[in-house]
């Protein structure tokens, strides 16, 4: 439990979720973000360069796509195992403890700072929940919080809720 939250790791309506600390459009290289925050990104894009660095390797070098801005990203996709987006968000916020001034400095330099949350709904209802402690912290850090929501299979059959015999989650 972090920030006073209880988590539902087996979130019954979630097909997949993760969160990313995302900084973009700033001056200098993404390495300056790494130096300032003392955190290692999971992906970067360098203005004017082809491809992107993701999960320890350069990808898409031959794609012909050129980065239109600097991007620094730290994702929970491969580090936090939970169907509760709240756990993913809190994990990132925990990494930012004591880094208020560093984030403010990056923002002041022109970096757009946000937490982006990917949420894939099983049925199109019963989405993610945010608690007051978690909602307050991004604002205190000057971070925008956004959701990227997908609906993988709105026609899926109802499933019995684990631990609650006779209770079903019914699709749309």
C-alpha positions, 0 to 999 in steps of 0.5 A: 500500500502506497499513498494510503491506497489499497490495490486490486491487482486482479482488477476484473475489468482491466485487460492491461494497464501501465503508466509512463512518466513522459517528458517531451519537447524540452531543450537539450538531450534526453540525457539531461532529464536522466541526469536531473532526475537520477532515473533511467528511462525505458525509452527516448527519442532525440530531436532530429535523429532516426529511431528510438531507444527502447528497452535497452536498444535502438529501434527503427533506425532504418524506418526513415522517421525522424524525431520531431522532439526530444522525448524521455519516458519511464514506463512501468510496463515491464516492471509492475505486475498489476491490473490496477492502474493506481499501483502503476501511477503510485509506483512512478510517483514513489520514484519521484519522491524528493524530486519536486525541485528537479521536475520544476526545473525541467518544466521551467526549461520547457519540458512538458511533464506528465504521467500517461496511463494506458488502460485496456478495458475488457468490456467498456465499463468499470474503468480505473479508479483514482484516490484523492492522495494519488490525484493530489500528488501529480498536481503537487509535482506539476504533472499532467495525468492523462489516460489512453483508453482502449476497449479490446473486446466489448462483446466478451462473455460475463465472468464470475468475480473471483472470491464472489460466487454468483457475482458476474461482470457483464459486458455491454 
